[in-house]
Amino acid sequence: MSEIMRVNVGLGERSYDVLVGAGALTAAAPELVRHFPRGRAILITDRHVAGLHLERVSETLAAHGLEVEPVIVEPGETSKSWAGLARVVDALLDHNIERAEAVIALGGGVIGDLTGFAAAITKRGIDFIQIPTTLLAQVDSSVGGKTGINTTHGKNFAGAFHQPRLVIADRDLLATLPLRERRAGYAEIVKAALIGDAALFEQLEAAGADGLDGAGLDAAVAAAIAFKARIVAEDEREGGVRALLNLGHTFGHAFEADAPKDVIRHGEAVAAGIALAFAYSAHRGVCSAGDAARVEAHLRAVGLPASAAELAHTDWQASSLVSRMRDDKKNMDGRITLILARGIGAAYIDRAADEADLLSFMETQLS
Ligand SMILES: NC(=O)c1ccc[n+]([C@@H]2O[C@H](COP(=O)([O-])OP(=O)(O)OC[C@H]3O[C@@H](n4cnc5c(N)ncnc54)[C@H](O)[C@@H]3O)[C@@H](O)[C@H]2O)c1
């Protein structure tokens, strides 16, 4: 077992800890079982994760007197739906869950978002515990309390803010994660560093591709979570500063929306989006070209795309991408909100992007 790091998300009576490191589940088991007064835990997971990790997780918890009752859903975004939500809520009620007991989410962001939303509405709110099994879920989606499902109107269009009671980010669970998924999650660590932790970015640069695993990854995961925790503590419901966490996401969502389904991973779109946000900041003269080049170089060093042309889909139209940016949930008064940067670790919110300038920048980028 490596050193286990503990990060607190300070939200008054809704505060909770995130435990990070290889072996975190074993270390956290004694405090986890306290949330289950009946000695049993209903655990929501997906079929892939169940096949890979359910047995070991159940054994670890059984050693602490907790019997796991699994509910297994299909992997993928289709489970983050009204039908998937009904299935999980019904399963919790079928198991006669009581308001004093929590439910466990074991899986990637899909399982965390779905279980969290089910917990928010079942019996008007029960507790939940996140055991994230993808790097993206460990550094991003399991922390901060955004839960939800997709609707025909778009991704994450129905949901609730519902904070978990405990998050266990155990690196051992990532051992089975394909490299592509690992890199996609790593993009969110780079994002956190670039928004407001220049020292972390220097550490990531120094580690290069070696930072994708091992103790170095634990330190980066803990730092990225601590960074997100500070932002969430300041602005839980995204009235202001939390929007910074969308660095790279306006460009990234446009790529995701314009590409055929399932061709590019969210983290890959975000990586290219981060590079574009820095390139656009340099184009606007607010950020040095040197910082934008460092960002691109690091993304490439870890195997992430650093431009539209490096994504798995390459048939882009500037006008279509800018029109997708106009549809972004973060926009206010019909104007495109962009997260830009004055340099590494110095992101800021631009609430009124100049659309004509953005379009000509995108045309240059794609030519
Ligand atoms: N709530 C938030 O703040 C927030 C933030 C970012 C993203 N999200 C959401 O997160 C979701 C994406 O999460 P994701 O990237 O984790 O995807 P995911 O949950 O779909 O997992 C990706 C794939 O990896 C598999 N998997 C999970 N853990 C594994 C492991 N340890 N080994 C091998 N395979 C494993 C899953 O079965 C799945 O097939 C999206 O729905 C997105 O909207 C939410």
PDBQT file of the ligand as one rigid body, heavy atoms in Angstrom, charges set to zero:
ROOT
HETATM    1  N1  LIG A 401     -20.245  15.015 -12.435  1.00  0.00    +0.000 N 
HETATM    2  C1  LIG A 401     -19.235  15.661 -12.958  1.00  0.00    +0.000 C 
HETATM    3  O1  LIG A 401     -18.755  16.671 -12.429  1.00  0.00    +0.000 OA
HETATM    4  C2  LIG A 401     -18.624  15.156 -14.229  1.00  0.00    +0.000 A 
HETATM    5  C3  LIG A 401     -17.398  15.669 -14.667  1.00  0.00    +0.000 A 
HETATM    6  C4  LIG A 401     -16.829  15.127 -15.825  1.00  0.00    +0.000 A 
HETATM    7  C5  LIG A 401     -17.479  14.104 -16.518  1.00  0.00    +0.000 A 
HETATM    8  N2  LIG A 401     -18.674  13.633 -16.044  1.00  0.00    +0.000 N 
HETATM    9  C6  LIG A 401     -19.371  12.531 -16.735  1.00  0.00    +0.000 C 
HETATM   10  O2  LIG A 401     -18.563  11.382 -16.643  1.00  0.00    +0.000 OA
HETATM   11  C7  LIG A 401     -18.900  10.512 -17.712  1.00  0.00    +0.000 C 
HETATM   12  C8  LIG A 401     -17.648   9.954 -18.317  1.00  0.00    +0.000 C 
HETATM   13  O3  LIG A 401     -16.967   9.232 -17.335  1.00  0.00    +0.000 OA
HETATM   14  P1  LIG A 401     -15.871   8.138 -17.730  1.00  0.00    +0.000 P 
HETATM   15  O4  LIG A 401     -14.933   8.707 -18.713  1.00  0.00    +0.000 OA
HETATM   16  O5  LIG A 401     -15.355   7.604 -16.445  1.00  0.00    +0.000 OA
HETATM   17  O6  LIG A 401     -16.720   7.080 -18.556  1.00  0.00    +0.000 OA
HETATM   18  P2  LIG A 401     -17.499   5.710 -18.175  1.00  0.00    +0.000 P 
HETATM   19  O7  LIG A 401     -18.068   5.743 -16.835  1.00  0.00    +0.000 OA
HETATM   20  O8  LIG A 401     -18.416   5.469 -19.323  1.00  0.00    +0.000 OA
HETATM   21  O9  LIG A 401     -16.320   4.649 -18.229  1.00  0.00    +0.000 OA
HETATM   22  C9  LIG A 401     -15.643   4.435 -19.444  1.00  0.00    +0.000 C 
HETATM   23  C10 LIG A 401     -15.516   2.944 -19.741  1.00  0.00    +0.000 C 
HETATM   24  O10 LIG A 401     -14.517   2.390 -18.889  1.00  0.00    +0.000 OA
HETATM   25  C11 LIG A 401     -15.016   1.237 -18.241  1.00  0.00    +0.000 C 
HETATM   26  N3  LIG A 401     -14.293   1.165 -16.973  1.00  0.00    +0.000 N 
HETATM   27  C12 LIG A 401     -14.550   1.854 -15.840  1.00  0.00    +0.000 A 
HETATM   28  N4  LIG A 401     -13.609   1.585 -14.934  1.00  0.00    +0.000 NA
HETATM   29  C13 LIG A 401     -12.756   0.687 -15.489  1.00  0.00    +0.000 A 
HETATM   30  C14 LIG A 401     -11.582   0.053 -15.035  1.00  0.00    +0.000 A 
HETATM   31  N5  LIG A 401     -11.062   0.294 -13.822  1.00  0.00    +0.000 N 
HETATM   32  N6  LIG A 401     -10.964  -0.802 -15.865  1.00  0.00    +0.000 NA
HETATM   33  C15 LIG A 401     -11.447  -1.017 -17.123  1.00  0.00    +0.000 A 
HETATM   34  N7  LIG A 401     -12.543  -0.432 -17.607  1.00  0.00    +0.000 NA
HETATM   35  C16 LIG A 401     -13.189   0.423 -16.796  1.00  0.00    +0.000 A 
HETATM   36  C17 LIG A 401     -16.487   1.446 -18.148  1.00  0.00    +0.000 C 
HETATM   37  O11 LIG A 401     -17.172   0.237 -18.018  1.00  0.00    +0.000 OA
HETATM   38  C18 LIG A 401     -16.778   2.140 -19.468  1.00  0.00    +0.000 C 
HETATM   39  O12 LIG A 401     -16.929   1.185 -20.490  1.00  0.00    +0.000 OA
HETATM   40  C19 LIG A 401     -19.730  11.322 -18.692  1.00  0.00    +0.000 C 
HETATM   41  O13 LIG A 401     -21.068  10.906 -18.609  1.00  0.00    +0.000 OA
HETATM   42  C20 LIG A 401     -19.587  12.752 -18.194  1.00  0.00    +0.000 C 
HETATM   43  O14 LIG A 401     -20.734  13.532 -18.459  1.00  0.00    +0.000 OA
HETATM   44  C21 LIG A 401     -19.244  14.141 -14.920  1.00  0.00    +0.000 A 
ENDROOT
TORSDOF 0
